[in-house]
Amino acid sequence: MVNSTHVSYFIMSAFFHTGVFKYLFFMIVMCLYVCIIGSNVLLIVVICVNRSLHEPMYLFLCSLFVNELCGSTGLFPSLLVQILSDIHTVSAPLCFLQVFSLYTYANVQFYNLAIMSYDRYLAICHPLHYNTRMTSNKAAMFIALTWFFPILNVVIMISLSASLQLCGNIINKVYCDNFSVVKLACSDTTVNNVYGLVYTCTVIAALVILTFYSYMRILRVCFSGSKQTRQKAVSTCTPHLVSMLNFSFGAFFEVSQSRFDMSGVPSMLRIVLSVYFITFPPLFNPLIYGLNLTKIRIICKSLLFVCNACRLIPRSSRHQRLVLFEGCYVSPVEDPELDVVEMEDLEQGVLCIFAIPDPGRVRASERGTMMRTPRRPRSQVTARKAISRAGLHDRTSRR
């Protein structure tokens, strides 16, 4: 019998000896982690720096991407260390910290997806009242509650688990989870079981029901409206629905694996499916939303065009560096012989300006420095005015 005061570490027994292949597995997992970090950070930055995306739907998406960063960081660093290690042990404090990270991620994900479905329900089923029912202040309040209640729930859950007397320290997983820790307890776990059951049957079930109810109402409107309405509603809701189903599948398998005997499933497949809910949603959600939502797709393409244009500017010119100024990408002019191209308001508020040598002789299109993007019929802003506001007028006034 092992007393809880003596359990200073846990053994992850799901790992198996892979020999030299552990370096291959390490590289695969590392690539997945880098892709998750890069894609989610990119979309977070795009949403934050573009004021045209400061709308409730995109703020909820930003919360979703931040949650995926936190959740993946709770798993992958520990997983990478364990892959290269010959002794798969985790200290008790780090184990409970990982439980906190993963369970907070799962709870916040359910809240985020439910609120996003409600937001789409208001936008499609009640478009005339959307701006009054879903204001920026309400969106900020929803996001705050989305994080507050899951964190409160996980803190209570871990407090109940940490007070148990444990009779062992072997967890048959590649990461720590609360249910595996509770199964090691010698003392009465009635309070833990009742709390988990009540929370799952009330809060999580209510969030899932709200999500699917919202999409059912949206589909009803889609089939009863015009063709244009159906296309717009489907294109808007498809990413949300795919994200919900993707995460629900991973969460369902994880709950099933924890509660039932899955020894008949091959060990490698069991490990992959056990980390599905924390690996594939953070990996695919940025692709799903980045490719399907028009505003995000256009801005990401604009950023790629800016990068390509920078590479096409000759090295002999001294104006390759782009500076972000009030949502505009401005190329400072350091050569008095250079002139500037007129800057236009683009559709998503991303403005671009490039300096070119003697525009009377060299056209911007020949240098590949013009970024063509559909724009709204708004007043054009000249490059000299923008540079003057940026404090760069003295450099360009000399010619």
N, C-alpha and C positions, 0 to 999 in steps of 0.2 A: 504494500500500500504506500503510495506516494502522497504526502500531505501537500496542500496547496502552497504552504510557505516554502517548500523545497523545490517547487517547479520553477526553475529559473530559465528554462529554454524548452522549445518544442522541436520535435523531429518530423520533418516532412518526408513521409515514407512513400509518396507517390513517385518520387524520382527513382530512376533506374540507371544502371551503369551503361554508358554509351561509348566508352573508350575515346578514340580520337575524334569520333563524330560530334563530341560535345562542342568543339570549336565551330563546326558547321551549324549546329543548332544555335549557338551563341550569335553567329553572324545573322542568321535568319531572324531571330528575336530582336536583335539590335536594329536591323533594317525596318522591321515593323514599328518599333518604338520611334525611330527617327521620322518615319513617314507620318505617324500619328501626331508627333509634336509639330512637325513642319506644316502639315495641312491645317491643323486646328489653329495654330498661331497665325498663319496667313489670313484665315478668314476672320479671326478676332481683330487683327490689325485693320483689315479692310473695312469692317463694320465700324470700328472706333474712329477712324480718321476721316471717313466720308459722312458728312452731315446729312446727306440724302438718305442714308440708311439708318438714321436715328429714329426709327419707327418701332412700334411695339413688336411686330413680327420679328424684326432683325435683332432687337434687344433680347428677345427670348432665345433666338438662335445663338447669340453671343454667350448667354448663360449656359446653353447646352454645350458649346464648345469648351468653355472654361471648365465645366464639370467633367468633360471627357479627358481634358488634360490632367486634372487632379486624380481621376480614377486610374488612368493608365500609369501615372507616376507612382501610385500606390502599389502597383503590381510589378511593372517591368524592371526597375532597378534591382529589387530583391530577386526576381526570377533570373536575371542575368548573372547575379552573384552565385546563385544556387546551381546554375548550369555548369559553371567552371569549378565549383567546389566538390570535393570528395566526401565531405561530411555535411549533410543537409540539415542544419540546425538553425533555429531562429530564436533569439532571446525573447522572453515573455513580454517585455515592454514593446519591442518592435512588432511582435505578433499582434498585440492588441492595437497598435497603431495602424497596422495593415488592415485589420478588421474594421477600424473606424473609417479608413479611406475607401475601402471597397463598398461597405454598406452605405456610407454617405453617398457615394457615386450612384449606386443602384436606386436609392430612395429619391435623390434629386432628379435622376433621369425620369422616373415615373411622374414626378411633379411637373417637370419641364414639358414632357410630351402631352400631359393632360392640359396644361395651360395653353400650349401652342394649338392644340385641337380646338379649345374654346375660342381662342383668338380667331382662328379661321372660320369657325361657326358664326361668330359675330360679323366678320367681314363679308361672308357670302350670303348668309341668311338674313342679316339685318344691316345691309350696307349703308342705309341712310342714317342709322343711329350709331354706326361704328365709332366715329370720332368722339362722340359723347360718352359712350360706354367703355371705350378702351383708350383712355388718355395716357400721356407719358407718365403722369404721376401714378396712375393705377398700374401701369406696366411695371414701374419701379417697385411698387408695393408688392405685386405678385412675385417678382423675382426675389425680393427680400424674404417673403414667406416661403418661397420654394427652397431656399437654403436653410432658413431658421428651423422649420419643423423637422426636416430629416436629420439635421445635426442634433437637435434635442432628443429625437427618438433614439439615435445611435448612442448618444452619451448615456441615456438611461439603460439601454440594452447592455452596453459594455460594463456599466457599473454593477448590474445584476450578475453578469458572468464572472467578473473579476473577484467577486466575493465568494465564489463557490470553492469547495474543497475538491481538488482533483486527485484522481487515482492513477493517472498516467500522463504521458506527454507526447504521444505519437499521434500525428494527424495524417490521415490518408489523403492528402491533397498536395498540390505544389504551392499552395499559399494558405494562409490562416483564414478560417472562417468561424463565425460565432457558434454555429450549430455543432461543429466538430469539437470545439472547446467544451461546450455544454455536455456533450456525450461522454467526456472524460470525467465528469463530476461524480464524487461519491455521495455528496449531500443531496438534499431534496431540490429538485429543479422545477417544481410545480409553478412557482412564480415566473420563472423564465419562459416556460412553455405557454402559460396563460397570456402573458404579455405579448409574446410573439404571435400567438394565434389571434388575439383580439386586434392587434395592429394590422395584421395581414388581412383579416376579414372585413375590417372597417375602412381603414385609410387606403391601403393598396387596392382593394376591390373597388372602392368608390372612385378612385382615380382611373382605373381601367374601364369601368362602366361609363364614366363621364367622357373618356376619350372615344370609345366606340359609339356612344350615343351621338356625340358631335359629328362624327364622320357619317353616321347613318342619316342624320338630318341634312348634311351637306350633299350626300349622294341623292337624296330625295329632291333637293333643289336643282341639282345638276340635270336629272332626267326630266324634270318638269319645265325647265327653262329653255331658252333658245340655244342654238348650236354654239354661238359665241360664248354664252354664259357657261355652258357645259365644258367647253375647252379651257376657259380661264380657270374654272373651279377645279377641274381635274389636274391641270398643270400646277396649280398652287398646292393642292392637297396630297398629290402623289408622293412627294418627298417625305411629308410628315407621316403618312400611312406606312410607307416602306420602312422608315426609321422605327416606328412603333412595333411593327411585326418583327423586324430584325432583332431588336432588343428583347422583345417578349419571348422569342424562341430561345435565346441564350439564357434568360432568367428562368424559364420553365425547366430547361434541362439541368441547370445548376440546382434548383430546388429538388428536382426528382433524384438527382445523384446523391444529394445529402440525405434524403429520407428513405430511399429504397436501395436494394442491393443491385449494383451495376457491375458485378464481377464478370458477367458474361460478355461485357463490352471490352474489346481490345484496349490495353492500357494506354497506348498512344492516342487512340481516338477519344478515350475518356478524358485524357488530359487536355486535348485540343477543345473538346466541347465544354469542359469545365471553365476554360478561360475565354470562351466565345463571347460572353456578355460584356467582357471588359476589353476585348481585343477588336472584334469586327465592327461594332457600332462606332467607336471612335475613329476607325480607319475608313469606313465607308460613308459616314454621315457628311463629312466635308465634301466628298465627291458628289453625293446625292444632292445636297443643297447648292453646291457651287455650280453644278451643271444644269440644274432644273430651274433655279430662280434667276430670272432675267437680269435683275439689277446687279446681283453678285457676279454673274457670269460676264456681264459687260465691263464691270470695273476690273475684274481679274484680267480680262483680255487687254484692257487699256494699260494695265501695269506691264503686261508682257510687251506691248507695243513700245512703251517708254524704254524698257530695257533694250529692245532690239534697236531702237533709234539711237540710243547712247552708243551702242557698239558700232554703228555706221558712221558716227562723226569722226573725221580724220584726227589722228593723233597730233598733227601739226597745229590744230586749233586748241586754244586753251580754255575751252568751255564745256568739257565733258561732264562735270559734276552737276547733278540735279539737286536742288534744294526745295524742301517742302515748305510752302508759304501759303497759309490760309487755304489749304485744300488744293493748292496749285503746285504743279511741278515746274519750277523756274530754273532756267539755265543762266547763271550769272555771266555777264559779258565782261571779259577782262581785256579784250583787244579793242582799241579805238577804231580800228578798221572794220570791225564787225558791226552788222546791223541786226535787227531782230524781226521776227515774223509776228504778225498779228495773232493775238491769243483769243480763243473763242470759248464760250461756255459750252461744255459738253453736256450730254444728257444726264449724267449722274453726278455732275458737279466736280468732276476731275478735270482741271484745266491744265493745258500744256503750252509751253513756250520754248522755242529754240532759237538760238542765234546762228546765223549763217554768214559766211564771208561774202561781202558785196552782193546782195540779192539781185542787183541789176544784171549780173553776169551768171550767177549760179542760183538756180531755182531750188527751193527747199525740197521739192519732190525728188529732184535728182540726188540729193544727199540722203534721202530716206528719213528726213527728220520731221515730216508732217504726220500727225496721228489723226486719221479720219474716223470720226465717231458721230453717229446721229445726235443731233442737238435740238433742244427746244428753241422756239423763236424768241429768244431773249436778247437783250442788247449785248453787243460785243464789247469786250474790254481790251484796249490796246496794250501791247506789251510794255510800252514806255510808261504807261500809267501804273501798271502792276509793279514794275521795277522801281519806279519812284516811291511807291508806298513801301517797298521793301528796303529802301535806303540805298538802292544801287543806281540812282539816277546819274550821279556824277560820273560813273564809269561809262555810261552809254551816250552821254550828251556830247562827248568829244568825238568828233569825226573829221 
